[in-house]
Amino acid sequence: MKKLLSILLFATALLAQKPTDELNKQLPKWLKFSGEFRARLEGFSGGGFKDNSSDAYYLNRVRINLLIQPANWIKVFAQTQDARVAFKNTKPAAPPYQNTWDLRQAYLELGNSEKGIVGVRTGRQELNFGEQRLIGTADWNNTARSYDAVRMTLRPMSGVRVDAFASSVVVMKDGTFDHHKAGDDLHGLYGGLEKLVPNAVIEPYVLWRVSPRIRNEGGAIANLSEGTTGVRFVGKLPLGFDYGTEMDIQRGSLGSDKVNAWAGHWVAGYTVGRLKYKPRLLVEYNYASGDGNAKDGVRATFDQLYPTAHNKYGLLDQVGWKNIKDLRAGVEMKPAKRWTTSAIFHDYYLADPHDGLYNAASAVLARNATGVLATHVGEELDVQAAVTVNPAMQIAFGFGHLFPGEFLQKATPGKSYNFPYLMFTYSF
C-alpha cells in the first residue's frame, strides 16, 4: 500500500509539471505552445424515458494550442482538437461525441480584446457572452462549439465595454474539414457597464439571427430574421447576498410567420460567511415562452440561440430554455481548499401545454399527443463535486436523477432518467 501511495504521489507531482512550460523556455518569447487532455466516463439509463434504453461510453479530447505574439498589439492563435468516443451504442460516431482532428480555432487579433481600449479579432474563434445562456461554446460537449467571426471590442472609458460581432457557427462533421453554413449567421452588439451600479455589472445587448430555408407554420420554406433584445444584471449586496437576472424579448419573421417570444432568468443567493465551508444557498426561476398554437402564424417558442446550456437547467440536459418553467434551488459549498460541491433541485413545468419539451440542444424530446394538457414535467436532483489536484489537473464527478411528472408519464413511457459521470482534465 505504501509503495502504491508513493507511486501515486510521484505521478501527481510529475503531472503538475506542464511539459509545455519546459518547451516554451527553449523557444522565443513570442512563440508559445499549450494543450489540454480531457477524459470523461458517462452514461445514462431511461433514455427517451423508456425501459431498457441505456448507454455507457468513454469520451476523450485533446487540444493543442499555438500562440504567436511578436508584439502586445498583434497575435495569432490556433487550436487543433481531436475528440473521440468509445463503447457508445450509437454508430457511426458523430458530433457532439466525436470529431477527429480538426481546426477548432485560428484567428488574428490586432489590439488587445481582453484589456485594451480596442481589439479586433478575425477568424475561427470562441464567442462567450455573459453566462452564455444565449451565446457560448458549450464546452461540456466533447466537440464544443466555435464560430467563424469578426469581433471588435471597445473600452472607451473605465468600466464601459462594447462588443460588436458578425459570426456564423461552425458546423462540425467528423472526417471532413469543418465549415460554417452559408447564410446562417448571428450578429450582435453586447455591452458592459461595470460602474453604473456599485458591485454590479449591467450588460445590455441586441442580437440578430438569420437562417435560410426553414419551414414555417404554414408549411412554406422561408428565411428566418429574428432579433433578440435583452439585458443581464448581476451583483452583490452586503451581508453575503447576491442577485442576478437576464431577460429577453424576441421579434422577427419567418416568411409570413411572426416571431413573438420572451424569456427570463432570476436568481438570489446568500453565502454564510461565518461558516467554514462557505455554503451558498440559492433560489432561482427560469422561464421561456412556448407556442400555444402551431398553425396561427405566430412563433411563440423562445429560441435559445447557441447557448452553453449544460447544468443551467439541470445536469441531465433534458431541459432547455424553451417552453419551460424551472424552479431551481440548492446549495454550493467548498468543504476544503481545493474542493467545490453542490446539491441542486429542479421542479419543471411546461410554459404552454400545447408545445413540447425541449432539451439543452433545442431538440424536442416529447409532445403530449393524448390530448390531456398536463404541464408538470418532473423533478430533478443533481449532486456534483470537483477537486483541483494541482494547477494542471482537475477531477470532477456527479450524478443526476429525473423523477417524471404527469406530462412525461402521459407523453412518454414515463421512466426515470439517470446520469452519472467521472471526468479528468489535464492542462499541459
Secondary structure in CASP SS format (residue, H / E / C, confidence):
PFRMAT SS
TARGET T0000
AUTHOR 0000-0000-0000
METHOD secondary structure of the structure
MODEL  1
M C 1.00
K H 1.00
K H 1.00
L H 1.00
L H 1.00
S H 1.00
I H 1.00
L H 1.00
L H 1.00
F H 1.00
A H 1.00
T H 1.00
A H 1.00
L H 1.00
L H 1.00
A H 1.00
Q C 1.00
K C 1.00
P H 1.00
T H 1.00
D H 1.00
E H 1.00
L H 1.00
N H 1.00
K H 1.00
Q C 1.00
L C 1.00
P C 1.00
K C 1.00
W C 1.00
L E 1.00
K E 1.00
F E 1.00
S E 1.00
G E 1.00
E E 1.00
F E 1.00
R E 1.00
A E 1.00
R E 1.00
L E 1.00
E E 1.00
G E 1.00
F E 1.00
S E 1.00
G C 1.00
G H 1.00
G H 1.00
F H 1.00
K C 1.00
D C 1.00
N C 1.00
S C 1.00
S E 1.00
D E 1.00
A E 1.00
Y E 1.00
Y E 1.00
L E 1.00
N E 1.00
R E 1.00
V E 1.00
R E 1.00
I E 1.00
N E 1.00
L E 1.00
L E 1.00
I E 1.00
Q E 1.00
P E 1.00
A E 1.00
N C 1.00
W C 1.00
I E 1.00
K E 1.00
V E 1.00
F E 1.00
A E 1.00
Q E 1.00
T E 1.00
Q E 1.00
D E 1.00
A E 1.00
R E 1.00
V E 1.00
A E 1.00
F C 1.00
K C 1.00
N C 1.00
T C 1.00
K C 1.00
P C 1.00
A C 1.00
A C 1.00
P C 1.00
P C 1.00
Y C 1.00
Q C 1.00
N E 1.00
T E 1.00
W E 1.00
D E 1.00
L E 1.00
R E 1.00
Q E 1.00
A E 1.00
Y E 1.00
L E 1.00
E E 1.00
L E 1.00
G E 1.00
N C 1.00
S C 1.00
E C 1.00
K C 1.00
G C 1.00
I C 1.00
V E 1.00
G E 1.00
V E 1.00
R E 1.00
T E 1.00
G E 1.00
R E 1.00
Q E 1.00
E C 1.00
L C 1.00
N C 1.00
F C 1.00
G C 1.00
E C 1.00
Q C 1.00
R C 1.00
L C 1.00
I E 1.00
G C 1.00
T C 1.00
A C 1.00
D C 1.00
W C 1.00
N C 1.00
N C 1.00
T C 1.00
A C 1.00
R C 1.00
S C 1.00
Y E 1.00
D E 1.00
A E 1.00
V E 1.00
R E 1.00
M E 1.00
T E 1.00
L E 1.00
R C 1.00
P C 1.00
M C 1.00
S C 1.00
G C 1.00
V E 1.00
R E 1.00
V E 1.00
D E 1.00
A E 1.00
F E 1.00
A E 1.00
S E 1.00
S E 1.00
V E 1.00
V E 1.00
V E 1.00
M C 1.00
K C 1.00
D C 1.00
G C 1.00
T C 1.00
F C 1.00
D C 1.00
H E 1.00
H E 1.00
K C 1.00
A C 1.00
G C 1.00
D C 1.00
D E 1.00
L E 1.00
H E 1.00
G E 1.00
L E 1.00
Y E 1.00
G E 1.00
G E 1.00
L E 1.00
E C 1.00
K C 1.00
L C 1.00
V C 1.00
P C 1.00
N C 1.00
A E 1.00
V E 1.00
I E 1.00
E E 1.00
P E 1.00
Y E 1.00
V E 1.00
L E 1.00
W E 1.00
R E 1.00
V E 1.00
S E 1.00
P E 1.00
R E 1.00
I E 1.00
R E 1.00
N C 1.00
E C 1.00
G C 1.00
G C 1.00
A C 1.00
I E 1.00
A E 1.00
N E 1.00
L E 1.00
S E 1.00
E E 1.00
G E 1.00
T E 1.00
T E 1.00
G E 1.00
V E 1.00
R E 1.00
F E 1.00
V E 1.00
G E 1.00
K E 1.00
L C 1.00
P H 1.00
L H 1.00
G H 1.00
F E 1.00
D E 1.00
Y E 1.00
G E 1.00
T E 1.00
E E 1.00
M E 1.00
D E 1.00
I E 1.00
Q E 1.00
R E 1.00
G E 1.00
S E 1.00
L E 1.00
G C 1.00
S C 1.00
D E 1.00
K E 1.00
V E 1.00
N E 1.00
A E 1.00
W E 1.00
A E 1.00
G E 1.00
H E 1.00
W E 1.00
V E 1.00
A E 1.00
G E 1.00
Y E 1.00
T E 1.00
V C 1.00
G C 1.00
R C 1.00
L C 1.00
K C 1.00
Y C 1.00
K C 1.00
P C 1.00
R E 1.00
L E 1.00
L E 1.00
V E 1.00
E E 1.00
Y E 1.00
N E 1.00
Y E 1.00
A E 1.00
S C 1.00
G C 1.00
D C 1.00
G C 1.00
N C 1.00
A C 1.00
K C 1.00
D C 1.00
G C 1.00
V E 1.00
R E 1.00
A C 1.00
T C 1.00
F C 1.00
D C 1.00
Q C 1.00
L C 1.00
Y E 1.00
P C 1.00
T C 1.00
A C 1.00
H C 1.00
N C 1.00
K C 1.00
Y C 1.00
G C 1.00
L C 1.00
L C 1.00
D C 1.00
Q C 1.00
V C 1.00
G C 1.00
W C 1.00
K C 1.00
N C 1.00
I E 1.00
K E 1.00
D E 1.00
L E 1.00
R E 1.00
A E 1.00
G E 1.00
V E 1.00
E E 1.00
M E 1.00
K C 1.00
P C 1.00
A C 1.00
K C 1.00
R C 1.00
W E 1.00
T E 1.00
T E 1.00
S E 1.00
A E 1.00
I E 1.00
F E 1.00
H E 1.00
D E 1.00
Y E 1.00
Y E 1.00
L E 1.00
A C 1.00
D C 1.00
P C 1.00
H C 1.00
D C 1.00
G C 1.00
L E 1.00
Y E 1.00
N C 1.00
A C 1.00
A C 1.00
S C 1.00
A C 1.00
V E 1.00
L E 1.00
A E 1.00
R C 1.00
N C 1.00
A C 1.00
T C 1.00
G C 1.00
V C 1.00
L C 1.00
A C 1.00
T C 1.00
H E 1.00
V E 1.00
G E 1.00
E E 1.00
E E 1.00
L E 1.00
D E 1.00
V E 1.00
Q E 1.00
A E 1.00
A E 1.00
V E 1.00
T E 1.00
V E 1.00
N E 1.00
P C 1.00
A C 1.00
M E 1.00
Q E 1.00
I E 1.00
A E 1.00
F E 1.00
G E 1.00
F E 1.00
G E 1.00
H E 1.00
L E 1.00
F E 1.00
P E 1.00
G C 1.00
E H 1.00
F H 1.00
L H 1.00
Q H 1.00
K H 1.00
A H 1.00
T C 1.00
P C 1.00
G C 1.00
K C 1.00
S C 1.00
Y E 1.00
N E 1.00
F E 1.00
P E 1.00
Y E 1.00
L E 1.00
M E 1.00
F E 1.00
T E 1.00
Y E 1.00
S E 1.00
F C 1.00
END
